[in-house]
Amino acid sequence: MAGPVLPYGRQTIEDDDVAAVVEALRADFLTTGPMVAAFEAAFAETVGARHTVACANGTAALHLAMLALDIGPGEAVIAPSITFLATANCARYVGAEVVFADVDPQSGLMTPDTLAEALTRVGERRLRAVLPVHLRGDAANLPELAALAGEAGAVLVEDAPHALGTTMSFGNVAERVGDVRHAAMATFSFHPVKTIATGEGGMVTTNDPALAERLRTMRSHGMVRPEGADPWWYEMPEPGFNYRLPDILCALGLSQLKKLPRFAARRRALAKAYDAALAPLAPVVQVAARPAWSDPVLHLMCVLIDFEAVGLTRREVVERLREHGVGTQVHYIPVHRQPYYRARYGALDLPGAEAWYARCLSLPLYPGMADADVGRVAEALRAVLGL
């Protein structure tokens, strides 16, 4: 093995982050205290949304979004098959059915064409939401997806854990992922490999005050405190969940959020270096296609590899790269292939998702990487593939 293994992703925790958590530990509140509101306010300013609601993790954020929209049994939600399990599962948590959309085989993103095709399979069910995923950090075509969803009587809920810091330009209008100009809500995750980390944690952004209020209610057991009631009094019109994010983790999130410009610049610089280092390996190795409207802060460095052309399986490539000190991951196994969904909906023909999955591999990308690490990864890939 050539040196320590480079993971595909890793958090960057520095002394000031540790100090922020220590300060929170010594404060009066470990949870449901002032750091929660402070983190929410800073995040709202960062992404340009009117309202933000912090929660336990990215999956909780998606579940809360479904609850806030009052989506329920007999209704439908469209999600792309290339995503993490939670994007689809959040619909099942509230009893709704999932209609899987195909994706562009070069970018892995839901497109207006693949959404239009999925709309033909909704049937008699009422479609309530479409969940585009900003895969890797690249933004989906939000205006066109929103238009199609709106025509079908649904709203967008952006699944945006990969895309914090990503900017977009639709019709020469500068936008930010999370400003929810085209969606009812957007959801984020602060898992350690994401752009900023709180250990576990999530956020929902919205510009609708009624949705924000419902998100906050359902985040804390469904409890409400009627105006004029006794100070200890609370009521629960319907059950909610304990999806709160503690002050300790919000303190870490606040510290990390201050570093977002530095983290974003570093990720963009590493992605640019990868573009140059991997160019000689084309066409066997291709960087995942990036939409013209998106200026991403990449969470994942996804490449598409023609494994057949080099006579190797993906597992062989993954294992040999690890011997060269390069860790990798696959994003993602198509969700429609999962046993639960196959049993519920049968086999689906989604050729774009299958083509993406057959070739995708995520290479190391995180701010703590050295400049030389990109060349090291590219050289290991060249050697393993025999190019």
Secondary structure, DSSP 8 states (H G I E B T S, - for coil): --SS-B-S------HHHHHHHHHHHTSS-SSSSHHHHHHHHHHHHHHT-SEEEEES-HHHHHHHHHHHTT--TTEEEEEESSS-HHHHHHHHHTT-EEEEE---TTT----HHHHHHHHTT-TTSEEEEE--B-GGG----HHHHHHHHHHTT-EEEEE-TT-TT-EEEETTEEEETTS-SSSSEEEEE--TTSSS--SS-EEEEES-HHHHHHHHHHHBTT-B--TTS-TT--B-SS---B----HHHHHHHHHHHTTHHHHHHHHHHHHHHHHHHHGGGTTTEEE----TTEE---S-EEEEE-HHHHT--HHHHHHHHHHTTB--B-----GGGSHHHHHHH-----HHHHHHHHHEEEE---TT--HHHHHHHHHHHHHHHT-
